[in-house]
Amino acid sequence: MTAPRTVLAAAGLAVAFLALPVVGLLQRAPWTGLGSLLDRPAVADALMLSLLVSVVAAAVILVLGTPLAWVLARVDIPGRRLVRALVVLPMVLPPVVGGTALLFALGRRGLVGQWLDAWFGLTLPFTTAGAVVAATFVALPFYVVAVEGALRSGDDHLEQMAGTLGARPLTVLRRITLPRLLPAMGAGLALAWARALGEFGATITFAGNLPGRTQTLPLATFLALETDPEAALALSLVMLAVSLAVLVPLRDRWLPSR
Amino acid sequence: MTGRPSRLLLAMALTVASTGGCSSDDEQLTVFAASSLADVLPDLAGAHRQAGGPDVVEVLGGSNHLAAQLRDGAPADAFVTADAALLAGLTTVGPPIPVASNYMVVAVPADNPGGVTGPPDLTRDDLRLAVCAAGVPCGDATTARFGDLPADTEEPSVRAVLSRLVLGEADLGVVYATDLAAKVKVIAPWTQESVCPCVVYAVVALSDRGVGFVEFLASPAAQAILADHGFSTP
């Protein structure tokens, strides 16, 4: 179909708005010295740590988020609206506030954190596990919202039919619901992973900043920006390249292009 | 149908363009200042107003971060930096003037949960140590005074180190002597004398309007306020 010119113009404006900062980054990038900038051990450390933290966070999100999305979409639990509001809260909360809230909950003197420390000697702030917690907190809603939306928009007559034919609920879930849900799960997971990779505010507030332990790429970029802008630009390019390298193939595979 | 929305878009674009630039009020003076001045700056601003100067809008942050913003064209009338070297590349009105100095000390939460008693505790494995990141003035000053420390977190500003101590996430941290004087929730685990290398704060005007504030900071009235807050003379 042909689109009205005004719609096309607005869409073009949106694309330009999104593309402009990337172009700005690329034209300021220190292309000639890039090799030596990226060759520093600190860059490799931050990159490896970012990949580790975001992949572990994505795994946790898959394991915890899938049942949550299914329950929100299909089970009539009391206070469902409240639970749903809680689930999307980290999406609207400034990440720094989220990180502070995590400190009060899971920090060394936090509500639950003080018992983790007393009973198991386990403290999350200043550890890689803490960085995973921060990334999971901000990224989980992106997955849950995507998967819950797919569950609610797809009709459930196949599931009901299987039920009437005698299939147990868990069999229905495993044989019918999950296979049909895979594209939405992939798309949601890609989004959540990307959000975890770019996580900054909650991480620096909750997990702190130490190279090799909690200093992910966004943190390294922020600190480099203050002392060494060229290195910050190089780090930004790494972020951009990693994100594109993962999101572009995923888009073809999981986000239906037509 | 096609005409109106595009005119609307144009109007929106023009509105954004006309309000997007510098909007500094004539009645106000924007002062960028190192975050270690957070406690003293309101007092200085009050005295500045009483002396007939304009209201001060305070923008606090790590000196590096502020300098980077200024290099990128952030509108400010004066800049109080914890490191005069950061002024390179900035267009200033007149030379920078040193106004105060400060030094690094070890601080612990008021209840001293780690039982910190002396300098050897700085390298104890079982304690959690928070310091400023290298490259930030407080981080460079920390390394200059205490050498490389096995920190558990390298924070982007001295305020962040203080909050780690106040919240009890860190057992000890390296902060400014003035932070120790100002904060009721952190204490010095042992007596630490004023030892240089010190951090020297310099103020510089970034606009003609900022010159008055620079002169004010060098005045006896402002120097007395700085001394009250534990700052030494430069």
HADDOCK unambig.tbl for C-alpha pairs under 7 A between the chains (distance, minus, plus):
assign (segid A and resid 5 and name CA) (segid B and resid 2 and name CA) 6.95 0.50 0.50
assign (segid A and resid 6 and name CA) (segid B and resid 2 and name CA) 5.89 0.50 0.50
assign (segid A and resid 6 and name CA) (segid B and resid 5 and name CA) 6.82 0.50 0.50
assign (segid A and resid 6 and name CA) (segid B and resid 6 and name CA) 6.45 0.50 0.50
assign (segid A and resid 107 and name CA) (segid B and resid 169 and name CA) 6.82 0.50 0.50
assign (segid A and resid 108 and name CA) (segid B and resid 169 and name CA) 5.68 0.50 0.50
assign (segid A and resid 109 and name CA) (segid B and resid 168 and name CA) 6.61 0.50 0.50
assign (segid A and resid 126 and name CA) (segid B and resid 152 and name CA) 6.08 0.50 0.50
assign (segid A and resid 126 and name CA) (segid B and resid 153 and name CA) 6.24 0.50 0.50
assign (segid A and resid 208 and name CA) (segid B and resid 153 and name CA) 5.35 0.50 0.50
assign (segid A and resid 208 and name CA) (segid B and resid 155 and name CA) 6.87 0.50 0.50
assign (segid A and resid 209 and name CA) (segid B and resid 153 and name CA) 4.91 0.50 0.50
assign (segid A and resid 209 and name CA) (segid B and resid 154 and name CA) 5.20 0.50 0.50
assign (segid A and resid 209 and name CA) (segid B and resid 155 and name CA) 6.18 0.50 0.50
assign (segid A and resid 210 and name CA) (segid B and resid 152 and name CA) 6.45 0.50 0.50
assign (segid A and resid 210 and name CA) (segid B and resid 153 and name CA) 4.96 0.50 0.50
assign (segid A and resid 210 and name CA) (segid B and resid 154 and name CA) 5.70 0.50 0.50
assign (segid A and resid 223 and name CA) (segid B and resid 156 and name CA) 6.91 0.50 0.50
assign (segid A and resid 226 and name CA) (segid B and resid 64 and name CA) 4.94 0.50 0.50
assign (segid A and resid 226 and name CA) (segid B and resid 65 and name CA) 4.89 0.50 0.50
assign (segid A and resid 226 and name CA) (segid B and resid 68 and name CA) 6.21 0.50 0.50
assign (segid A and resid 227 and name CA) (segid B and resid 64 and name CA) 6.47 0.50 0.50
assign (segid A and resid 227 and name CA) (segid B and resid 135 and name CA) 5.74 0.50 0.50
